[in-house]
Amino acid sequence: MARSRNKEKVKVSREAWKKSIRIFSYLKPYRLTFGIGLFFLLLTGATALIFPELMGRLVDSAKDSDYSTANQIALVLCVILVAQSIFSFFRVYLFVSVTEKSLANLRNDIYQHLIRLPMTYFNQKRVGELNSRMTADLTQIQSTLTTTIAEFLRQLILIVGGLTLLTFISPKLTLMMLAIVPVLAVFAVIFGRFIRSLSREAQDKVAESTTIIEETLQGIAIVKSFTNELFESVRFRKSVDEIVRVSIKGGIYRGMFAAFIIFCIFGAIVAVVWMGVRMSIEGSITIGELISFVLYSVFVGASIGGIAELYAQIQRAVGGVERLMDILEENPENIPMTQLSEANKNRIRGKVSFENVHFSYPTRQDMPVLNGVTFDADTGETIAIVGPSGAGKTTITALILRFYDISSGSIRVDDREIADYPLSELRAQMAIVPQDVILFGGTIRENIAYGKPGANQEEIEEAARKANAEEFIRTFPEGYDTVVGERGIQLSGGQRQRIAIARAVLKDPAILILDEATSSLDSESERLVQEALDELMKGRTSFVVAHRLATVRNADRILVVQDGKVVESGTHHELIAHEEGLYRHLSNMQFEIG
């Protein structure tokens, strides 16, 4: 068992690196700029390597009391410093420019891909986790591409160039320096893998804490109504404590790693200086050469010590890249990211047929939700779907919207298999008014126009009139420019419902879905909303999910669903006449409660 686990870890590690390399495909459009940045990076490293050599010559010039040579070398050093500053500026600027443009493309690709993923994916993921992927991981990648990789390459240039020049100055001293490098390399590889696993665990803990914040703020009204501020605070504190625990654990091991490297590197430098002083006394090298050798040794030592931490940072970014690539590897719905104005060319009439439909949610395959549902809805009919909670009512409407694909059976729209329609064409001609209306945090105008992006003011006002919303909109000082707040919190429940109805009116759908659209409203709001709904349903095929049977008495047909099956079907008067029927039983219960 242990062996198989180890193999799996190696496999995952290789896969992670493979996925991470894909991030460089986003650099391709800017490869020329990136190449110029690498050229300036090379120049920066080269000028840095010239510095110790000239410093050694400057020291040696003191031996001959040669003021002219000393002045010339000092002048050259100043020129090199100025040149290095200029090279560094362009290196940083070009890398930042390429990184920001590349990450902008990556952000857009991930977001466009994310919103095209099927509902199954979002049922398995939490909003906070996805938000963390789009923020924390991208920030980590940004830092890595902007500075870490460039600095890693620069340190590599200093190590390779420095070792070459060290060998040229004194092979004997260089061999002494290199005695420690293989040990460091082996230790870095082994320890690097362990640090990466701790870094990824820390990222997971940060994502969990972000999820808690997201959930708490989204449900802040529930938190306060149950006075669970302490509970949420404790829950978040435990999550933060876990972040601290894992991060400190990672910091301890990284600190041990850094301490080991510093001890070995600078211990080697002390030994080399001691040996160099002896060689200088013997006349093997000059004082200037020793100074150059020491400076090169410091460069190489600092670079080796720093490159290990840079490598650890790159490894931390690998986890973030892997997660983002996982999102891009998910199969999206076939929805073109173009304007859908052409979709209405083949306008559907709205006839819907279910034939022996079976369905289980992908995350719960062992629990059937629909068991052989069959019904027909003609164009323009109002079909009410009623039944106990958990019977499958909302699932039927989700299948009409094709949020999920059925397990077996057939769903047809206008006598054509629903799967044969392009999703954009199908959903462009459907609208839903849910019980829990979600408004975006912009203005009333923007929320209504969401039903038809690009709609003019006249169309928006006409939709608001039909939705019985214009009257209350006019009472606001800003009118249609009133900001509704997060999730529409500035509006009442009835006002939010009427905005949602106006949004649906503007869309002008062939098929309308009303999911408990009036169940949480007071009597006056319900009357206004119901009037708006009656106007909206005219000439459209409408599916009304309802628990309150009084709201569906005038439906053309009522489907009574129980345990995933349509157990009764007919008008209100037909169903109420069945003394042993479920509809009559539910109606009597509501009457008694009323």
Protein Blocks (a to p, Z undefined) as FASTA:
>chain_A
ZZmmmmmmmmmmmmmmmmmmmmmmmmmmmmmmmmmmmmmmmmmmmmmmmmmmmmmmmmmm
mmnopaklmmmmmmmmmmmmmmmmmmmmmmmmmmmmmmmmmmmmmmmmmmmmmmmpcfkl
mmmpcfklmmmmmmmmmmmmmmmmmmmmmmmmmmmmmmmmmmmmmmmmommlmmmmmmmm
mmmmmmmmmmmmmmmmmmmmmmmmmmmmmmmmmmmmmmmmmmmmnopmmmmmmmmmmmmm
mmmmmmmmmmmmmmmmmmmmmmmmmmmmmmmmmmmmmmmmnopacfklmmmmmmmmmmmm
mmmmmmmmmmmmmmmmmmmmmmmmmmmmpccddddfbdfklmmmmccfhiacdehiacdd
fklmmlcfbghiacdddehiacddeddehilpmmmmmmmnomaccfbdcddeehiafklp
cfklmmmmgccddfbdcddfbdfklmmmmmoghiafklmmmmmmmnopmmmmmmpmnlmm
lcebjhhlmpcfklmmmmmmmmmmmnopabdcdehkllmccfklmmmmmmmmmmmmgopa
cddddfblmlmmmpmbdcddeehiafbgcdfklmmmmmkbmklmmmmmmmmmZZ
